Amino acid sequence: MALSPDLIAILVCPQCKGKLDLEANEAAFVCPACRLRYPVREGIPVMLVDEAEPTS
């Protein structure tokens, strides 16, 4: 399921309120500032800091 461009445009990192980058496969949003990866599960972005994974 493709994510809505309108949704992608308004999402920000819940921790720092910075810009998020969407992975090419739309599996997660990545915050370059916090170095956190927010997963997309069943087409729904999980924007919880507790659910985020650190990026390498």
N, C-alpha and C positions, 0 to 999 in steps of 0.2 A: 504494500500500500504506500503510495507516494505521499509525502508530507506536503501540506498546503504551503505555497510560497508566502502567504500572508502570515502564517504561524511562524515560519522560519525567520521572517523579518522582525518579529516582535520579541522573540525569545532572547533572554540575556542570562548570564551566569547568576544563579541564585546566591552565590557567595560574594562575588565582587561587583556584580551588575555590569560586567564587561561583555564584549562581543563574543559570540560563539561561532565556531566553524563546524559545519556539518560534514561528516565523513562522506566520501564519495558513494559508499554503499548505503548511506542513510541509516546506519546501525547505531550511530551515537553522535552527540554534539560534544565538541572539545573546546574547553576554555584555555587559550594559550597563556593567559596571565596566571591562573591558578594551577594550571597543568592538571586539570580534572576532566574526566570523560563521563558524560551523562548518557546512559543507554536509551535507546528507543526500543520499546517492547510492544509488539503487536500494533505498530504504527503510532504509539503514544510516547512522547518524550517523558522520561522520568527525571524531573528536575528537582531532585532532593539531594542535598549535599551528602547525606548519609548513604545514599545509593551510588554516588559517584565513585569512579575508580581512578587512581593516579595514572597519569600517562608517563611514558619513559622519556 
